[in-house]
Amino acid sequence: MNKRQRIAEENVLLLNLWHQSQAGDSLAFCQLADKQYRTLFNYATNFTSDREFIKDAIQELLIHIWEKRQAIHIQYVSIYFLKALRNQLLQEFRRNNPANSLLDIDEVGQISDYQTVETEIEQSEIYSENQIKVRSAINELPRRQKEAVFLKYFEGMDNEQIADLMQVNRQSVANLLFKAISSLKTHIKTVTSLMLLIVASN
């Protein structure tokens, strides 16, 4: 089974839990929230290193989704949850910075303990030299490039889905990914070896 098939099957499972949740099954929603929590938390670290803020934001989001569940229509569960969290985080940043309500997203948050695309690598007990290089290189990427890499290679989204979530056009996504891979190539000899490391870390 390839990654795309695995993601499709997982979405079927998540949709089943979502439909049960819409019918009022709180246990199903708890299971759904548990399955999404890690991805949501890791994704949020693209925007801020304040872990308590992230936890509060996710809790607030889950409560909101539960309360509004009957009016929400979802096709891809993970994409909906990530997009909802992204919008909520940006709203929080703008609310806390009323003097700069148009704050550029690239200026939001400085990542000091980034734990998104290399999370699986960090859980490994043994690091290869190349894995360490990949982790270091990922840490150095600009926030939007890290976000695109996370969504593309670790959440399995296509460029159109990423563009929708990040609220940019497809060409912008392609540009972000191209720049990210070009930057990572300075630490890894070939794109092929880089992609193998990314896949292996999933």
Phi, psi and chi 1 to 4 in degrees:
 res  aa     phi    psi   chi1   chi2   chi3   chi4
   1 MET       -  125.3 -179.3 -174.3  -59.7      -
   2 ASN   -82.5  174.7   60.6   37.0      -      -
   3 LYS   -63.7  -40.0 -172.1  171.9 -176.1  177.7
   4 ARG   -62.2  -40.7 -173.8  173.9  -64.9  -84.0
   5 GLN   -65.9  -40.1  -70.0  173.7  -36.5      -
   6 ARG   -62.8  -42.0  178.2  177.6   60.5   79.7
   7 ILE   -65.5  -40.0  -68.1  172.0      -      -
   8 ALA   -64.2  -42.9      -      -      -      -
   9 GLU   -66.4  -38.0  -71.8 -166.0    2.7      -
  10 GLU   -65.0  -37.9 -179.4  179.2   -0.3      -
  11 ASN   -65.5  -35.6 -172.5   57.5      -      -
  12 VAL   -60.6  -44.3  171.1      -      -      -
  13 LEU   -63.3  -44.5  172.3   62.7      -      -
  14 LEU   -65.5  -38.8  -65.1  176.4      -      -
  15 LEU   -64.4  -36.6  -83.4  175.3      -      -
  16 ASN   -62.0  -43.9 -176.6   49.0      -      -
  17 LEU   -65.0  -37.9  -70.7  173.2      -      -
  18 TRP   -65.1  -43.8  170.9 -113.9      -      -
  19 HIS   -64.9  -36.1  -67.7  149.6      -      -
  20 GLN   -65.8  -38.2  -68.2  178.4   53.4      -
  21 SER   -64.1  -42.9  -59.5      -      -      -
  22 GLN   -60.0  -29.6  -77.3 -171.3  -55.0      -
  23 ALA   -81.7   -0.4      -      -      -      -
  24 GLY   102.6    9.4      -      -      -      -
  25 ASP   -81.9   98.7 -171.7  -23.9      -      -
  26 SER   -68.4  -31.3   58.8      -      -      -
  27 LEU   -64.9  -42.2  178.3   57.9      -      -
  28 ALA   -62.1  -39.0      -      -      -      -
  29 PHE   -67.7  -38.0 -173.2   74.8      -      -
  30 CYS   -62.2  -39.8  -72.6      -      -      -
  31 GLN   -65.5  -40.9  -67.6  175.1  -29.1      -
  32 LEU   -64.1  -45.9  179.3   61.9      -      -
  33 ALA   -62.0  -39.9      -      -      -      -
  34 ASP   -63.7  -39.3 -176.4   62.6      -      -
  35 LYS   -70.5  -28.7  -70.8  180.0  178.0  -64.5
  36 GLN   -92.9  -17.4  -68.4  -65.8  -69.7      -
  37 TYR   -59.6  -48.1 -171.2   88.6      -      -
  38 ARG   -61.9  -44.3 -179.4 -179.7  173.9 -171.6
  39 THR   -62.7  -43.2  -63.7      -      -      -
  40 LEU   -61.7  -45.5  -68.8  171.0      -      -
  41 PHE   -63.6  -47.9 -172.0   93.4      -      -
  42 ASN   -61.8  -40.3  -70.9  -19.6      -      -
  43 TYR   -63.9  -40.1  178.9   65.3      -      -
  44 ALA   -64.8  -24.7      -      -      -      -
  45 THR   -70.2   -6.9   60.7      -      -      -
  46 ASN   -68.7  -21.9  -80.1  -70.2      -      -
  47 PHE  -106.5  -30.4  -59.2   87.7      -      -
  48 THR  -156.6  152.2  177.2      -      -      -
  49 SER   -97.7    2.2   59.6      -      -      -
  50 ASP   -78.7   97.9 -171.8  -24.7      -      -
  51 ARG   -66.5  -36.5  -59.0  169.8   71.8   84.4
  52 GLU   -67.2  -38.9  -67.4  -55.2  -45.5      -
  53 PHE   -61.4  -42.2  175.4   82.7      -      -
  54 ILE   -63.1  -46.1  -68.8  173.3      -      -
  55 LYS   -59.7  -43.7  -68.2  176.4 -176.7  177.9
  56 ASP   -64.6  -40.3  -70.3  -17.0      -      -
  57 ALA   -64.8  -41.6      -      -      -      -
  58 ILE   -66.6  -42.5  -66.4  174.9      -      -
  59 GLN   -61.5  -43.6 -178.6  176.7   16.4      -
  60 GLU   -62.9  -40.9 -178.3  178.5  -22.9      -
  61 LEU   -62.9  -46.3  174.1   68.5      -      -
  62 LEU   -63.5  -38.8  -67.1  173.9      -      -
  63 ILE   -63.7  -43.7  -68.5  173.7      -      -
  64 HIS   -62.4  -44.9  174.9   76.9      -      -
  65 ILE   -63.2  -41.8  -69.5  176.7      -      -
  66 TRP   -62.2  -43.6  170.5 -105.5      -      -
  67 GLU   -68.2  -31.9  -68.0  176.8  -16.9      -
  68 LYS  -103.0   12.1  -57.0  -64.9 -176.4 -178.9
  69 ARG   -55.8  -36.0   64.8 -170.5 -176.8  -79.8
  70 GLN   -70.8  -19.2  -66.8 -177.4  -22.3      -
  71 ALA  -101.1    0.2      -      -      -      -
  72 ILE   -99.8  130.6  -62.6  173.9      -      -
  73 HIS  -113.3  121.2  -58.6  -75.5      -      -
  74 ILE  -122.6  134.3  -64.4  178.0      -      -
  75 GLN  -104.6  -44.3 -176.7  176.7    5.4      -
  76 TYR  -121.9  110.1  -62.5  102.2      -      -
  77 VAL   -61.0  -52.3  176.9      -      -      -
  78 SER   -60.5  -41.4  -67.7      -      -      -
  79 ILE   -64.1  -41.9  -66.4  176.2      -      -
  80 TYR   -62.2  -47.2  179.0   87.0      -      -
  81 PHE   -63.4  -43.0  -85.5   61.9      -      -
  82 LEU   -65.2  -43.6  -72.4  170.1      -      -
  83 LYS   -65.0  -40.8 -171.2  172.8 -176.5  178.3
  84 ALA   -63.0  -41.7      -      -      -      -
  85 LEU   -66.8  -41.8  178.5   61.3      -      -
  86 ARG   -58.2  -48.0 -172.3 -179.6 -158.5  -88.5
  87 ASN   -63.1  -39.5  -69.3  -22.2      -      -
  88 GLN   -66.0  -42.8  179.2  173.9  -44.0      -
  89 LEU   -62.0  -44.5  -70.7  172.1      -      -
  90 LEU   -65.1  -37.0  -66.3 -178.1      -      -
  91 GLN   -63.9  -39.9  -72.0  175.0    5.5      -
  92 GLU   -64.6  -43.5  -74.1  -65.9  -31.4      -
  93 PHE   -62.6  -42.1  -69.4  133.7      -      -
  94 ARG   -70.6  -33.9  -71.7  162.3 -178.7  159.1
  95 ARG   -66.5  -36.1 -174.6  178.8  -57.7  120.5
  96 ASN   -82.6   -8.5  -67.0  -30.0      -      -
  97 ASN  -131.4   64.3  -66.3  -85.4      -      -
  98 PRO   -61.2  -24.7   22.6  -34.5      -      -
  99 ALA   -72.8  -15.1      -      -      -      -
 100 ASN  -138.0   65.1 -169.8    7.5      -      -
 101 SER   -67.5  -15.9   60.6      -      -      -
 102 LEU  -103.4   29.5  -62.4  178.8      -      -
 103 LEU   -50.9  127.5 -177.2   66.1      -      -
 104 ASP   -65.9  135.8 -173.0  -87.5      -      -
 105 ILE   -60.6  -27.9 -167.3  169.9      -      -
 106 ASP   -69.2  -16.7  -75.8  -32.6      -      -
 107 GLU   -95.5   -2.7  -61.4  175.0   -0.6      -
 108 VAL   -82.6  114.3  176.6      -      -      -
 109 GLY    76.3  139.5      -      -      -      -
 110 GLN  -114.0  123.6  -64.0  -62.9  -41.3      -
 111 ILE   -85.3  115.8  -48.0  -55.6      -      -
 112 SER  -107.6  -22.3   61.1      -      -      -
 113 ASP  -134.1   52.8   61.0  -17.1      -      -
 114 TYR   -54.3  127.2 -179.0   66.4      -      -
 115 GLN  -136.8   38.2  -67.4 -171.8   -8.3      -
 116 THR   -97.7  -89.6   54.3      -      -      -
 117 VAL   -68.1  -15.5  -63.5      -      -      -
 118 GLU  -103.6   12.9   84.5  -80.4   22.5      -
 119 THR   -55.6  -47.3  -62.9      -      -      -
 120 GLU   -63.8  -36.3  -64.7  -68.3  -18.2      -
 121 ILE   -63.5  -40.4  -63.1  176.0      -      -
 122 GLU   -64.6  -27.3  -71.3 -176.4  -17.3      -
 123 GLN   -78.1  -16.0  -70.7 -176.5  -24.2      -
 124 SER   -71.7  141.7  174.2      -      -      -
 125 GLU   -78.9  -25.0  -65.6 -179.2   -1.5      -
 126 ILE  -121.1  124.3  -59.0  176.2      -      -
 127 TYR  -102.8  131.5  -63.5  105.7      -      -
 128 SER   -83.3  162.5   70.5      -      -      -
 129 GLU   -59.1  -41.2 -179.4  179.4   -7.0      -
 130 ASN   -68.3  -36.2  -77.9  -20.7      -      -
 131 GLN   -63.2  -40.0  -75.3  174.7  -37.1      -
 132 ILE   -64.1  -39.7  -66.5  174.7      -      -
 133 LYS   -63.8  -41.5  -72.2 -179.2  179.5  179.0
 134 VAL   -63.0  -46.1  170.1      -      -      -
 135 ARG   -59.7  -43.9 -176.6  163.2   66.6  100.7
 136 SER   -65.1  -41.9  175.5      -      -      -
 137 ALA   -65.7  -41.0      -      -      -      -
 138 ILE   -62.2  -40.0  -71.3  171.5      -      -
 139 ASN   -61.0  -26.8  -77.9  -26.7      -      -
 140 GLU   -88.4  -10.1  -63.7  -59.1  -41.6      -
 141 LEU   -68.1  146.7  -69.2  174.2      -      -
 142 PRO   -59.6  155.5  -25.0   35.7      -      -
 143 ARG   -56.7  -45.3 -167.0 -154.0   57.9   74.8
 144 ARG   -67.6  -32.9  -76.2  170.0   69.2   83.0
 145 GLN   -68.2  -41.1  -69.2  179.7   28.8      -
 146 LYS   -62.1  -41.4  -73.9 -172.4  -74.6 -169.2
 147 GLU   -62.0  -45.0 -177.5  179.6    2.4      -
 148 ALA   -65.0  -41.1      -      -      -      -
 149 VAL   -63.6  -43.0  167.4      -      -      -
 150 PHE   -58.9  -48.3  172.7   72.8      -      -
 151 LEU   -69.1  -38.0  -64.2  172.7      -      -
 152 LYS   -74.3  -53.3  178.5   73.6  171.5 -177.2
 153 TYR   -96.9  -15.6  -62.6  108.5      -      -
 154 PHE  -114.8  -22.6  -71.2   80.4      -      -
 155 GLU  -106.0   -7.8  -71.7  -55.4  -56.0      -
 156 GLY    71.1   21.2      -      -      -      -
 157 MET   -78.5  151.0  -64.2 -176.2 -172.0      -
 158 ASP   -86.9  171.8   58.9   34.7      -      -
 159 ASN   -62.0  -34.4  -73.4   11.1      -      -
 160 GLU   -66.6  -41.3 -175.0  172.7   -6.5      -
 161 GLN   -66.0  -41.5  -68.1  170.8  -32.2      -
 162 ILE   -63.4  -42.6  -63.9  172.0      -      -
 163 ALA   -60.0  -41.8      -      -      -      -
 164 ASP   -64.5  -43.5  179.7   55.3      -      -
 165 LEU   -68.6  -43.2 -162.9  155.9      -      -
 166 MET   -84.6   -5.1  -65.9 -177.8   68.3      -
 167 GLN    60.9   47.0  -60.7  178.9  -16.9      -
 168 VAL  -134.6  176.2  -63.1      -      -      -
 169 ASN   -87.9  168.3   58.2   44.8      -      -
 170 ARG   -62.7  -35.0  -69.2 -178.1   62.5 -177.3
 171 GLN   -64.8  -36.3 -174.1   58.0   50.3      -
 172 SER   -63.8  -39.1  -65.5      -      -      -
 173 VAL   -63.5  -45.8  172.3      -      -      -
 174 ALA   -59.7  -39.7      -      -      -      -
 175 ASN   -66.0  -42.1  -68.0  -17.5      -      -
 176 LEU   -62.4  -44.6  -73.3  170.0      -      -
 177 LEU   -66.9  -39.4  -68.6  170.1      -      -
 178 PHE   -62.7  -44.9  176.1   79.4      -      -
 179 LYS   -65.3  -39.0  -69.5  176.4 -178.3  178.3
 180 ALA   -64.1  -48.1      -      -      -      -
 181 ILE   -65.1  -38.7  -63.0  -56.6      -      -
 182 SER   -61.6  -41.2  -63.8      -      -      -
 183 SER   -66.8  -43.2  177.5      -      -      -
 184 LEU   -66.0  -28.4  -68.9  172.9      -      -
 185 LYS   -64.0  -21.1  -79.3  177.8   63.2  179.0
 186 THR   -69.8  -16.9   64.4      -      -      -
 187 HIS  -107.0  -20.7  -63.1  -90.6      -      -
 188 ILE  -122.1  136.1  -57.2  -63.4      -      -
 189 LYS   -64.7  -37.7  -68.8 -176.3  178.4  179.8
 190 THR  -136.0  153.4   66.6      -      -      -
 191 VAL   -61.6  -38.3  175.1      -      -      -
 192 THR   -58.9  -47.6  -60.0      -      -      -
 193 SER   -65.5  -34.8   62.7      -      -      -
 194 LEU   -63.4  -47.2  170.4   61.5      -      -
 195 MET   -64.3  -36.7  -69.1  -58.2  102.3      -
 196 LEU   -62.8  -40.2  -72.6  174.4      -      -
 197 LEU   -67.6  -39.7  -78.0  170.9      -      -
 198 ILE   -63.6  -46.6  -70.4  177.7      -      -
 199 VAL   -63.4  -41.4  171.8      -      -      -
 200 ALA   -65.6  -27.6      -      -      -      -
 201 SER   -83.3   -7.6   67.6      -      -      -
 202 ASN   -76.0      - -101.1  -34.0      -      -
